[in-house]
Amino acid sequence: MRQLAAWQERKPDLDQLDCRVYAVSADQLPHATSALNTGITFSIGYGCTKTDAEIIGAWWGNHPPDGQHIEPTEFLIGRGGIILGSMYASGPVGRMSVEEAIALINGREERRS
C-alpha cells in the first residue's frame, strides 16, 4: 500500500507529464477496494490470475501464509504502446519508484525535443 501511496502523492507531477497510473492486484474485490479508501484515485484492477501473470511474463510465487500471488511487475508504456521500461521481481523487493519513473519520462522527453 505504501508503494501506491507514493505514486498517489506524485500524481500532480505525473498529470503534468500526461501520465496515467494503473495498478493490478491478485487480491479479490474487497481487499482491492480498501486501497481506494486510503485516497488512491487511480484505477486498480483486481483478481489477477496465474494465467494473467504468464501473459505478461510475471513471476508467480507461492508465499505462505498468503498462498500464491503475482510478484511485482511494472511497465512504463509510452505513446503508441511502446514499452519504455519494465521491472520483473522474483520476490517482494525491487519495485520501481515513482521518482525513477518520472526521471525516465523526463529524460525521454528531453531527448525527443
C-alpha positions in Angstrom: 0.0 0.0 0.0 2.9 2.4 0.7 4.1 2.0 -2.9 0.6 3.0 -4.2 0.6 6.0 -1.8 3.9 7.2 -3.1 2.5 7.2 -6.7 -0.6 9.0 -5.5 1.5 11.7 -3.7 3.3 12.4 -7.0 0.0 12.4 -9.1 0.2 16.2 -9.8 3.7 15.7 -11.3 2.5 12.6 -13.3 -0.5 14.5 -14.6 1.8 17.3 -15.8 3.7 14.7 -17.8 0.4 13.4 -19.2 0.9 10.0 -17.4 -1.7 7.6 -16.2 -1.2 5.1 -13.4 -3.0 1.8 -13.3 -2.5 -1.0 -10.7 -3.5 -4.6 -10.9 -3.7 -7.0 -7.9 -4.3 -10.7 -7.3 -6.5 -9.6 -4.4 -10.2 -10.0 -4.6 -12.6 -7.0 -4.9 -13.0 -6.3 -1.1 -9.2 -6.0 -0.5 -8.6 -4.1 -3.7 -11.4 -1.7 -2.8 -9.8 -1.0 0.6 -6.9 0.8 -1.3 -9.4 3.2 -2.7 -10.4 4.1 0.9 -6.9 5.3 1.6 -7.2 8.1 -1.0 -5.8 6.3 -4.1 -7.5 7.8 -7.1 -6.1 5.8 -10.0 -7.6 2.6 -11.4 -6.9 -0.6 -9.6 -7.7 -3.9 -11.3 -8.2 -7.0 -9.1 -8.3 -10.8 -9.4 -5.1 -11.2 -11.4 -4.7 -14.9 -12.1 -1.7 -17.1 -12.8 -2.7 -17.1 -16.4 -2.8 -13.3 -16.5 0.7 -13.3 -14.9 2.0 -15.7 -17.6 0.7 -13.5 -20.4 2.9 -10.6 -19.2 5.8 -12.8 -18.1 5.5 -12.1 -14.4 6.7 -14.4 -11.7 4.0 -16.3 -9.8 5.1 -17.1 -6.3 3.9 -19.3 -3.5 4.3 -17.5 -0.3 2.9 -18.9 2.9 0.7 -17.9 4.7 -0.8 -15.8 1.9 -0.6 -18.5 -0.8 0.1 -17.9 -4.4 0.2 -14.5 -6.0 1.8 -12.4 -8.7 5.1 -10.8 -7.9 5.6 -7.1 -8.5 5.8 -6.4 -12.2 5.8 -2.9 -13.6 5.7 -1.3 -17.1 6.2 2.2 -18.3 4.3 2.4 -21.6 4.8 5.3 -23.9 2.9 6.7 -26.8 1.8 4.1 -29.2 2.1 1.3 -26.7 5.9 1.2 -26.7 7.3 -0.2 -23.5 9.9 2.3 -22.3 10.8 0.3 -19.2 9.9 -2.7 -17.2 10.7 -4.4 -13.9 10.1 -8.0 -13.1 10.6 -9.0 -9.4 11.0 -12.6 -8.2 10.3 -11.6 -4.6 9.0 -8.7 -2.5 11.8 -6.3 -3.3 12.8 -4.5 -6.5 10.0 -2.1 -7.3 10.3 0.9 -9.5 9.9 4.1 -7.5 7.8 7.0 -8.8 10.9 9.2 -8.8 12.7 6.8 -11.1 9.7 6.7 -13.4 9.5 10.5 -13.5 13.2 10.8 -14.2 13.0 8.2 -17.1 10.0 10.0 -18.6 11.7 13.4 -18.3 14.9 12.1 -19.8 13.0 10.6 -22.7 11.0 13.8 -23.3 14.3 15.8 -23.3 15.8 13.5 -25.9 12.7 13.8 -28.1 13.0 17.7 -28.1 
